[in-house]
Amino acid sequence: MHWALVAHREQRDVNLSSLRMLVVADGSNPWSISSCDAFLNVFQTKGLKPEVICPCASSPEALTVAIRRPVEDGSTPPARGVLSMQGLSHGVIRVDSEEKLSVLTLQDVGSVMPGAMVCVVRPEGVPQLGKTDEIGELCVCTVATGTSYYGLAGMTKNTFEVFPMTNNGAPISEFPFTRTGLLGFIRPGGVIYVAGKMDGLMVVGGRRHNADDIVATALAVEPMKFVYRGRIAVFSITVLHDERIVVVAEQRPDSTEEDSFQWMSRVLQAIDGIHQVGVYCLALVPSNTLPKTPLGGIHLSETKQLFLEGALHPCNVLMCPHTCVTNLPKPRQKQPEIGPASVMVGNLVSGKRIAQASGRDLGQIEDNDQARKFLFLSEVLQWRAQTTPDHVLYTLLNSRGTIASSLTCVQLHKRAEKIAGMLAERGHLQDGEHVALVYPPGIDLIVAFYGCLYAGCVPITVRPPHPQNIATTLPTVKMIVEVSRSVCVMTTQLISKLLRSKEASAAVDVRTWPPVMDTDDLPKKKPPLLYKPSNPDTLAYLDFSVSTTGMLAGVKMSHTATSAFCRSIKLQCELYPSREVAICLDPYCGLGFVLWCLCSVYSGHQSILIPPSELEVNPALWLSAVSQYKVRDTFCSYSVMELCTKGLGLQTDALKARGLDLSRVRTCVVVAEERPRIALTQSFSKLFKDLGLHPRAVSTSFGCRVNLAICLQPYRLGKLADQAAVMARVRLVERGSPHSLPLMESGKILPGVRIIIANPETKGPMGESHLGEIWVHSGHNASGYFTVYGDEALQSDHFNSRLSFGDTQTVWARTGYLGFLRRTELTDASGERHDALYVVGALEEAMELRGMRYHPIDIETSVIRTHKSITECAVFTWTNLLVVVVELDGSEQEALDLVPLVTNVVLEEHYLIVGVVVVVDIGVIPINSRGEKQRMHLRDGFLADQLDPIYVAYNM
């Protein structure tokens, strides 16, 4: 009919008066009525009589179900049905007036075929007869239908052998009926009306909607301009326990993005107005890209499959989860606070132990630790230079794995003396002044550090600016130098030129640098006298680092804390002069700095130093060194582990052939200030198991700004990967349970460290297995933040907090991390049960949404899993909206596939509606030197419109 209408102008001499019957094959399609009317309108002048048009209804299983006979002259054809859409969505027939938009006008498809019996059964559940005013599925009993599906017995029984029942459960006939797959009703006189198909039925929020009706509404919105008429697919997908409507249309090549968006928003309004149902996702794809059926229609199930797999490649997407997802759990209400006394009683009544744990007691450990005699590391170094002058402390490897340089005790001592002389002579420094050390990872850094101690100065290690990226890296260097009040900068000749280069002057004001000394050519003469420190509570060094939220925080480490720290690590890792330890870490802050610069001097073991930047040239460098030097203990960072996992994933056989052997590794510790990344440590363990790596060797450590290492080394009897739902109380569930979170303990608590879990708001102690802030008390706690403006009142309680009840005497430092303690079945050497500490995440990163606390890493993990092209993801909040940024590793046409998938997974797994999805290129999400995402920098970039995204989707 459509093509006949298109071509009728050419056909001048057409006469249709001889027609007795024009059978409309797809007359059961509810929109056939408009085509029939248009055809009649044009061809009535050519002799076509209205009663000639005979729609019929058929289905693949039941063949022809009904057909309209041409009426005898004079008798009126059956009336049309004008039905309320609202009524139809509840499954009932309600006649309405034709003036309204929200009605469906139907024509009859004639009467039942001779010798057949038709009934209407309810669409879901057992085949029970419907009431006369209900819509249901038409079932036919006749010999003229199909009898079975070939080879599908179960489906055959359900379709071809149906026995409809009355309300009291009695079958209406002894013969089986066949389901037609058509939705409709029967009017008096046996006239049949069809309102839609079963396979287009979508039940959303308990109401039924027909895909065909929604397509008709979409087409009514000035269709021809923007989309192709026959190329619209409507289907539903299940997200968060309900069906959600998805509309996919093929866009005309000449319509602009602006036009399409206007059309899309009008379609959404129309569907909402007429059907009172929200569309979850409306996608436009390029013309001719939807999968076709053999007859040229749209292949619905294949389209749906492509949509769910993220392979549809739309060119426009509009998601409206805010309007159509109405079944989210209620936001969590904050409970009124309860007083300390009742909390205390509550803890006792429920029989919970208070969550506290400690490492071994330093006082009770008998060890022949010679270094304990000295209060200062500088004295330990002088003692080692006298007693074991030629013992090698440090070996630095280059990217080829050969030794670039090494240092014995006496070499380190002599070079440090010269540095001290240089500071006194050229710098005229006073005792206690601050010196910034800007060196690449290596031996010079260590020498300069001890040179500062010998001169009585306070060193600050600073990561040098990246020569290829001065604009972004140099300002951080300048800021640390200024904030730490450094009176001079010590560095290599190369970097000192870089600090004053033309590129540098574009990034910072180079005239305001303090004096810069390069230490490549040291003076020949020794200093007159080495500085003799007297008070162990004075500053030894400052430790500066940028947190993931972009805060620059420097902490003060006293000589007492530094020595206690080294001793604690020595005891935990059993370090002594005959041991070798491989270190592949950045030596600028935290535990990385302590392992790189301090531990060898204190414990006397040899440190094999591997700069992580060399792994970019040679990913196998670290593991080859571990194998070659037969190392038992090694330390790395997550970024190093990721480089090895990605870079060596396909080379394990080649490495094995080269004789790489990791079977001697007893501990491989990841140094981190975050929740352990289980997926990464597990894939690393699995990958290198073939090279002899023991699965229990890999473990993590945990440190933070107030205490640079709280846990370190695995607990010998294995790893607990428990799942924990992170709300206020922690409940263990089976592995892989929905809405669960795999956690791994963060390592064994160091000797001399006590931890307790406290409520961050009330400061009361928490019970075991309750989630709270980790507080730490230890001899190697930092002694406070170092800030320029003396603005320490703000964070003063970070370093000296007391519990609001219970043990109110002990002074604790607040880590700012949430976690919980859990007593395990394992026992330690002294026969005590082992307390495992689980770190969940930083308080300052946690997002409060819908009254609940979310950690970005959990949402990011869900998102990364949804599609193979998502390589990295970061989330943050912006005015109560959740913003998800994903890095796309693929062609740009895949960008829009990700939007629905990201929205679905966050809804399903976290009950959150994503507000904005930003698709960016690889490498846009900023990552700091520890391999942690800097979400606040990303947020600033997003708000300042600097991300240069491939696509931004604002979910309406």
N, C-alpha and C positions, 0 to 999 in steps of 0.2 A: 504494500500500500504506500509506503514511504517513497519508494523509487518511482512508483506510478505517478504520484503527486509531483515529484520533481520533473518528470518527463512530459507532463500532460500538455504543455504549451505547444510542443512540436506535433502532437497528435490532434489535428483539427477535426478530422471526420471520424470520430469514434462514436459508435452507437451501442449502448449496453442494455437496450430495452429487452433483448431476448433472454437475459439472465434470469434463471429461476432461483438459483441458490449460489451465494458466494460464501464458501466456508472459510472462516478465519481460524487458521490452525492454532495460533497462540492466543486464542480468545480468553483463555483463563488468566492471562496476564492482566492485572487490574488496570494497567494503563491502556489496554487495547481500545478502550472506549473512546479515547480522544482521537486515536488514529482512524477508527471507524467513522467518527463524526466528520473529521476533516475530509476523508475520502468521499463520503456521501455529499458533503457540501459542494465539492468541486464537480463530481460526476453526475449529480442529480439532473443537471442541464443536458447531460448526454444520455438521458433515458434510464438512469439507475433508480430502481424503486427501493424505498427504505426497508421494506420487509424482506428484501433479498439477502441482506447481510446476516449471516448465521454464524455466530461465534461458537466454538466448541472447546471442551476441556479434555486434556489428555495427560498422561504421565508415562514414563518408561515402563513402570511395573504394571499399571492397570490398563495401559493402552487408552482407547477412547472411553472417557467416563460419561460424558454427556454431550449432546449436540442440539442446537436450536433448529426446529423444523420451520420451513417458510410458512407464515400464517396464511390462512385462506383469506381472500379479499374481504375487507370489511371488519374482520375481528381485530382488536387492538393488541399490539405486542405487549408483553409483560412490562410493568413499570420498572424504572431504574431504582436502585437503592442508594440513598444518600445517608452514609453512616458517620457517626461521630468517631474521630480518631481516638479521642480520650476513652470512649467506650471500648473500642477495639483493643486498646492496649491492656484493658482489664479482661479481655476475652468475651465481651458481651456485645450484642447488636443493639445500638440505639440510633433511631432515625433522627436526622438533624436537617437543617435547612441549607439550601445550596449556596446561600449568600456567604456563608462562613468560609474561611480558608482552611480551617482544621477539620475538613470532612473528606471522606473517600467516596467517590461516586462509582457505583459498580453497575455493569449490565449483566443480565443473566446469561448462562451458557447453555440454556435450553433444558430439556428434560432428560431423565435417565434413559440409557440405552435399553431397547427391548429385551426382556428376559433377564434384566439385571436388577439387583436390589442395592440401594445405597443407604448408608447411615453415617452419622457424624459422631466421632468419639473424642473424648477430651485429649488434648495434645500431649499431656505428660501422664506418666503412671500407667496403671492397667487400662486396657481399652474399655472405658465405661461410656455408655451413651450420654451425650450432652443434653442440656435442656434446649427447648426450641429457640430461645433467644441467645444461645451461646455459640461462639465460633469454635469449630473443632476440625479434626482431620477427617476428610471424606474417606470412607472405606466401601469397597464394592464387592458384591458377591455375584459372580457370573462365570460362565465357562470361558468367556472371551478375555481372559487376562493372562499375564505370564504366570508360571507356576513356581519358579524357584530361581535363585541366583546360582550360576554354575559353580559348584565346588565350595559354596559358603553356606553350610547347613544352619549355623546359628542365625545369620542375618535372614536367611530364608524363612525360618520359623517366625521371626519377629515381623516380617513384612507380608508374607503370602499365607500365613496360617494363623490369622487373627480371629478370635471369637469374641465379638463385642458383647458386653454384659449390661443388664439393666441395673438400676441402683441396688436391688437386693441380691445381686451377684449371679442371677440366672442368665445363661447365654441366650441371645435372641434368635439364634438359628443353629441347626446342627451342622450347617455347611460353613467352611472357613471363608473369611473375607480377606481382601487384599488391601493394604494401605496404599493410597494414591500419592501421598506426599503433598496433597493440596489442602489448603485451609479454606473452609467455607461454611455455608449453611444451606438449609433447604427451606424454601417457602411453601405455603399451602399450594396444592396442585402439583407437587413434585418438581417445581422449578428450582434449579441449582444455581447458586451464586458462589464464585470463588474469590477470596479476598487476598490470597497470597500463597506462598509455598512454605512447606515445613523447613526446608533447608535454608531459607532466608530469615527464619525466626530468631530473634535475639531477645533474651529475657534480661532486662536491665533493671535492677532494683525492684524485682517482683512484677514488673510490667512488660508486656510483650510488644515488640516493634518489628515491623516487617522491612527487610532490607530494600525491597522494591519501592515501598512508600517513601523511604528516606531518599533513595535515588531520585524519585519523582520530585520531591521537595527541592533537592539540590539543583535539579535541572530547571526548575521554575524560576531560579534566580538568574536572569539574563544569561542563559547557558551558552548559547552558540558563540559568544564572543571569546570565551576563555578556555572552555573545555570541550572535548568531543562528546557528542550526545550518548553514543552507545558504550562509552569507555569509562564507566564509573563503577567501582567495586565498593560494596559496603559489607563489612563483616564485623564480628565481635571477637575480642580476645579477653582472656581471663586475667585480670590484674587485681590483686588484693581481694580475693573472695567474691568478685562480681564480674559480670560481663561488661566490657567497655566498647563503645562503638568506634570503629575506625572507618573513615571514608577515604578512598584513594581514587584520584581522577587523572586522566591524561590531559596535559595542558597543551594548548595550541602553541606552535613555535613562535608566533608573532606577539604573544601577550607579554607585557613587561611584569617585572616582579611586583611593582606597585599595584598594577591592575589586579594581579592574582591575589595579593593580600586583601585588597578590598573585597574581591569576590568571595574569598574564603571567609572573611569575617561576616559578610552578609549571609552566607550559607549557614554558618553556625547559628546566627540569630534566627534565621528562618526555621531551622530544624528545632531549635529550642522553643520557638513560638508555636509551631504547628503540632509538634509531637511531645512537647514538654519533656524532652530528654536531652542531656548534654552529650556532645560529641567529644570523645577523648582525644582523638587525633585526626587531623585532616591533612592529607599529603597529596601534593601534585607531582606527577612524574612526567618526564619528557614524552612526547607523542610516540605511540607505537612501541612502548617498552613493556606494557603489562603482558603477562603470559596469556596465550590464547587457547581456547578449546578448538577441537577439529573444525567446528562450524564457524569459528571466528569470534565467538563471544569471549568474555573474560573468564579465565580459569581461576575461580575464586579461591579454592583451597591452596593452589600454588602461590597465588598473590599473598595470601595470609602467611604462608610458610616463609616466603621471601621477606615479608615485613618483620616476622619474629626473628629471622636469622640475621637481620640487618643487611640484606642484599637487594633491597628494592631500589636503592639510589634515587630518592626523590629530589626534586629541585626546589621544592618549597614545603615547609612543614609548619603546621600550627597545632600546638598541644594545648588542651584546656583542662588540665587535671584539677585545677582549683574549683571549677564549677561542677565537674561530674563525679569527683570522688567524695562521696558523702558518708562513707562508712568507716572513716578513720576512727581509731579509739579516741575517747575523750582525752583532752590534754590533762597532764598530771597536775593536780593541785598541790601547792606547797602546804604541808601540815604545820599547824602552829607549833612553835618551839616548845620543848619540854625542859624543865629545870634539871640541873646537874644531879640532884639527889635521885630523882625518879629514873634518870638514865642509869645511874650507878646500880640502883635496885634492879632495874630491868636487866642489866647485864648479869647480875648475880642470879636472879630468878631463872633466867633461861639457861643458866649453867654454862655460860660462855666464859672462856678464859679471856682476859684482856689481851688484845693483840699486841704482844711485844716479843722481841727476839734479840739475840745478841750473838756475835762471833765469839771465838775463844777469848778468855781473859788474858790480857797481855802480862799481867803480874805473875800468873801461875806458870807461864811457859819458861821452861829451863832451856836456854840455848847458849852456846858459847859464842855469842855475838860480840865480836871485838868492837864493832863500830858503835855499840851502845855507850862506850866510854865517852864518846864525843857528843857535844851538844849541837855541833854545827857541821854541815856537809863539807865546808872548806877544810875543816880540821881532819875529817875522814880522808879527803883526797891527799892531804899532806902526809898523813900516816901511811897510806897505801904507797905513795911515791917513795917513801923511805924503806918500807918493809918488802914490797914486791914491785920494784921499779919497772921490770920488763914484762909484767903481766898485761896481756892485751885486754883492754876494757871495751873498745868499740871497733867495729869493722863496717865500713860503708861500701855497699855494692852499687855498681852502675847498671845501666839497662841491659848490658850483655851478661850480667851475672858475675863479672870479675870484680876483684877488690879495688875500689877507687882510692881508698885511704884507710889507715887504721891508726889507733891511738893506744899507747901503753900508759900505765899510771904516771910514769915520770914525764913522758912527752906532754900529756895533758897538763900536768903540774907546771912544767916550764913554760908552755905556751900561755897558760892562764896568767902566770907571773908577768909575762911581757905585756899582755893586754892590760893588766892592772897598772903597770908602769906607764903605758900609753895614756890611760885614763887620767892618771895623776899629773903627767907631764903636759899633754896637749889639752886635756879637758879641764884641768884644775878643778876636779870635782870634789865636793864635800862628802863627808860620810853620810850615807842615807839618801843621796840624790838618786833620781830615777833615770835609767838608761834604756832606750828602746833598741832591741836587737832585731834587725830586719835581714834575716838570712834564709837562703833556701834550706830544705831539710838536709842536714849533714853534720860534719865534724866541727866546722867553724862555729856553728851555733852553740855547740857544747862548750867549746873553748871560751867563747865570749861570755857565756853564762858564768863559768867558774872564775873568769877574769874579773867580772863584776863583783862576785862574792869576795874575791881577794882584795878588791879595792874598797870594799865596804859600801858598794852601790846596790841599788835594788833593780834587778833586770826585769824587763817585760818582753816576752817573745812575741814577734809580730810576723804574720804571713806576708812575704814580699808581694808587691803588685805584680800582676800577670802582664808580661811585655805585650801580648797581643790584645790585652783587654784593660788598658790603663784607666779608661774613663770610668769603669765601674769598680775596679779593685783598689785604685789609689786613694779615693776619698776615705775608705775604711781605714787604711794605714794611717792617713793623716789624722783621722778622728781619734784612733787609739793613742797615737803619739801625743796629741793635745790633751785628751781626757786623762791620760796617765801622768801628765805633767812631767814628761821626760825632758831632761835638760840637754841630752844629746842623743844622736842616733848612731849606732854602730852597724856597719854592713860591709858587703864586698864592693870592690871597685866598680864592678858592672852595675850593681843596683844603685850605687851612689850617683852614677851618671844618669841612670833611669829616673831617679827622683827629681833631677833638675832638668830633664829633657824638655823639648818643645811640646811633646804630647802631654807631659805631666803638667806643664803650665796651663794647658787648656782645661785640665780636670780640677786642679787645686791651685791655691796661691803659693807658688814655690818659694817666695821670698820669706815666708814665715816659718820655714823649717828651722828647728834648732840646729846647732853645728852637727854636720854629718862627718863621721870619721870612717875611712875604709881601713880594714884590718888585714889587707892582703900582704903589705910589707910591714912586719912588726919591728919595733926598735930592737937593737941588739942588747941594750943593757937592761938589767933587772931593776925592779923598783927598790928604793932604799929599804922599805920595811913592809911586810904584808900586814893588812888590817887585821887586828885581833878583836873579833866581836866579843861582847861581854854579856849582853842581855838576850837570852834565847827567845824572848817574846817579841823582839823587834821583827820588822818585815824581812823575809828572805827574798820573796819575789811577788809579782802581781800576775794574775792569770786572767786574761781578757778573752771573752768569746762572744759571738753574736748568736742569740737564741733564735729558735725557729720563728718567733713572732717579730724578729728584727730588732730586738733590744740588745744594745751593747752593754754587757755587764762585766765589770772587773772585780775579782775577789782578792782579798789580802791573805797571803800565806806566810805565817810566822816560821821562824827557824824550828821552834818546837813542833809545830804541826807538820812541817816538811820531814823532819827526822822520824816522827811517829808514823807518818804515811809510808815512808820507805821501809820501815821495820815491819809494818803490818803486811805490806806486799811481799817482803822477803819471807815472812813466816807462812803466808798463805800459799805462795808459789814454790816454796822450798828452794830459794835461790842461794847459791854459794859459789865461790870462785871457779870451781871446775865445770860449772854449767854454761851452756850456750842458749841464748834466747833470740829468736828472730822477731823483729818488730817492723811491721809494715803499717805505719800510722803517721798522721800529720803531727809534727812535734810542737804545736803552738799553744795548745791549751788542754786542760783536763788531764785525764789519765795518760793520754798519748804523750804529752810533754814529760810527765813524770817518768814513764817507762823509757823514753828516748834519752833524757838528759840526766836523771837523778839516780835511778835504781842501781845501775852498774857501779857507780862510785860508792854507793852505800853497801851493796851486797858483794861486789867484786866479781860478778859473773860477766861473761862476754856478751855484749849485745851486737847482733848482726842487724845493721840498719838498712832498711829497704825503702827509699822514698816512694810513696804511692804513685807519684806522677810518672815514675819510670815504667809502671805497669801499663800505661797507655801505649808505650812503644812495644813492650814485651810482656803480654799478660801472664806468661808462665814464670816470670822472674821470681816472684815470692815463693811459689811452691817448689820450684827447682832449687832455690837456696835452702829451703827447709829440708829437702831430700839430700842435697849435696853435703850439708853440714851436719846431717843426722840429728836435727834439732828435736828436742822433746816438747818444748813449750814455745808457742808462737802467738802473737797478738796481731789483730788486723781490725779494719773498720768494715761497716756494711758496704761502703762503696767499693772497697777492695774485693770483698766477697762477690759482689755483683759483677765486677769486671771479670773475675775468674770464671764465674758461672756462665756469663754470656760469651766471653772471649774464648774459653777453652772447652765449651760444651761438646764440640764435635772432634776435639783433638785428644781425648783421653787415651785412645789406642796408640796414637803416635807418641804421646808422652810416656806411656808404659814401655813402648819399644826402646825409648831413649834411656830407660832405667830409672824413671822417676818413682820414688818409693816413699809413701807417707806413713808406713806402718809404725815408725818409731814415735810419731806424734802422740803425746799423751794428752796435751790440752791445746786447743786452738780457740782462743778467747776473742770474741768480738767486743771491742770497746765502744760503748754507746751511752747516750743519755736519753733513751727512749724505751718504749715497750719492745721486747725482743721481736724481731721479724721472723716468725716461725717458718713461713713458706720459703724464705730465702735460705735460712740455715739448713732446713731439711733438704732443699734441692741441692745445696752445696755438698751436704753429707752423702746424698745418694750418688751424685755425679762422681765424686772422688773416692767412693768406696772401692772401686776397681783398682785404685792405685794404693790400696792398703790403709786408707784413712778409717780409723775406728769410728763407728757411728756415735759413740758417746764422747768422742774427743771434742766435738764442737760445742761450745757453750757461749753464754753472753755475760757481760758485766753491766753494772749500772752505776752511774755517777751523776752528779748534777752540779749546779753552781755552789751550793753551800758545802757540799762534801764531794770531792772529785772522784771518789770511788767508795761505794757502800758495799757492793757485792762484786765478787770476782772469783773466777774458777768454778768449775761445775761441782755439784755435790756428787761424790764418786759413784753413788749407786744408781745413776741413771737420771733420765729427764722426765718430768711430768708434763705432759701436754694435756692439761685439763681444759674443759670448755667452761666458760663462766659467763653468765648473763650479767652485764654490768649495769646494775641499777644502784640500790643502796646496799642490798645484801647479795652475797654471791652464792649462786646455787650451781652445783656441779651437775652436768647432764652428760648423756652419751655423746661420743664423738660424732660430729656431723649433724647434730640436732638442728632444727630450724632456729633462727634467731639466737644462735650461740656464737661464742667467740673463743677461738683457741688461744690459750695463753701458755707461756712457758716460764718457769721460774727464772729470775734474773741472775742466778749464780749464788755462791755461798757467801754469807755475810763475813766481812773481813774481821780479823782479830782486833779486839778493842773497840768494835762498833756496836752500839745498841740502837735498835729501831723500835718505834711504836707507831701504831696507826691512830690518828686523831681526827676528830670531826673538824673540817677546816673552818666551819662557822662558830661552833660552840667551844672548840678547843678541848673537848672532853675526850677521854680515851675510848676507842671503839672495841667491840668484841671481835674474837677471831672470825675470819671469813666475812667480815664486814668491810665495805669499801670506804676508805677514807684517805686523808693525806698522810704520806710517809714522813715521819719526823725522825731525826737522827742525832745521836749524842756520841761523840768520838773525839779522841785526841787529835785526829787530823782534820777536823772541821775547819773550814776557812774562818778567819776571824772577823769577816764583815765585807760589805761591798766597798769598793774604793770609788768615790764619786768626787767630782771637782767641786761642786757647790756645797759639799758637806750636807747634801740632802739625804742623810741616812735615816732620818726619822721615818721616812716613808717605808723603808724595808727593814727597819731596825729589828722588828720581831721575826724576820727570817732567820736571824742568827741567835737570838736569845728569847725563845718562847717558853712559857711554862704551861703545863696542863691546868685546866680550870678546876679539876678535882682529882682525887687519887694521889699520885706522887707529884706534889706541886713544887718540890724543891729542885729536881733536876732541870738543867737548862738544855733545851733542845734547839736544833736548827730545823726549820721547815723547808722541805725539798721543793714544794710546789708541784709534786707529782701525786696522782691518785694510785692507790694500790691496796693490796690486802695480804694478810699473812695467813698461812694455813699449815697446821701441824701435820706432818706426813707420817707414814708407817716406817720410814727409814730411820736408822739410828746412826749417830756419828761416832767418832773414835772413842769418845768418853762414855758411850752408852746412852747418851741423851737422844730423845726423839728430835728429828730434824725439822726446823721451821723453814718453810719455803716462802720467799717473798716474791709476789707477782706484781709487776708494774703495769698499770693499765694505760696511763697517759698523763700529759701535763695539764694542770688545772687551767693555765692561761690559754691553752689551745682548745679546751673543751667548749663545745657550743651548746647554749641553752636553747632548745627549740621545743615548742609544745610542752613546756614544763619538764622536759627530760634532758639529761646530759648526754651529749653525743661526742665521741672522739673522731676527729676527721679521718684517721687511718681506717676506721671500720667502714665508713661510707666509701672511701676510696678503694678499699679492697673489693667491695661488692661491684663497683663500677668497672674496675680493670678486668674483672672476670666476664663482663657481659659480651665483649666483642673482641675478636682477635686483633683488630686494628688499633685498639686503645693501648698505648704503651705506658702512659703515666697519667695520673689523675691527681688533682688537688681540690679540696672544697673549702669554702669559707662562707660566712654569713654577711649579708648586706641588707640593712633595714629589714630584719626578720625574714629575708628571703634566703634560701639556700642556693648558693652559686656553685656549680660543678664545672671545673675546667678540665678538659681531656685533651691529651696530645694524640694526634692521629698519625699512624704510620700506614699510609695508604694513599689512594688517589683522592682528590678533593671531592669527587662525587660520592664518596662514602661518608662524608661529613654529616649529612643530614640523616643517614641511617642510624647514627648513634643517639640522636635526640630522644626518640621514643624508647629505645632500649635502656638508656640511662634513667629516664623517668620511671620506667616500669620497675627496674631492679631496686631503686631507692624506696619506692612505694612498698614493694613486696617485702623487702628485708628490713626496712627501718621505719616504716609507717610515716614517711616524710614526703612532702610534695616538693619537687625541685622547682625553684623559681626561674633560674637562668641556666642554660647549658651553653658553655663556650667551647668551641672546637678550635684548637690551635695547632701550630706546627711542633715538631719534636724539638725539645730543648727550651721551650718557652717558660716552663715552670722552673723558677729559680731553686737551686739546690745548694746548700752550704757545703763546707769542706768535709763535714762529717757525714755527708750523704743524706741530710735531712731536708725536707721540703720547707721553703720559706714562704708560708702561705700569706703572711701579712704583706710581704713585698709584692706578691702576686695580686693581692687585693688592691694595693695602691696602684699597681699597673693597670688593673681592670677599671678602676674608678677614673684614672687619668686617661683612659682610652689609649694605652700604649702597647697593648698585647698584639695588635695586628692580627686579629683572629681570622680563621677561615670562615667561620659562621658563628653567629650568636642567636640562640633561640630563647625568646622570653615566653615562658609558659604562662598562658593567660589565666 
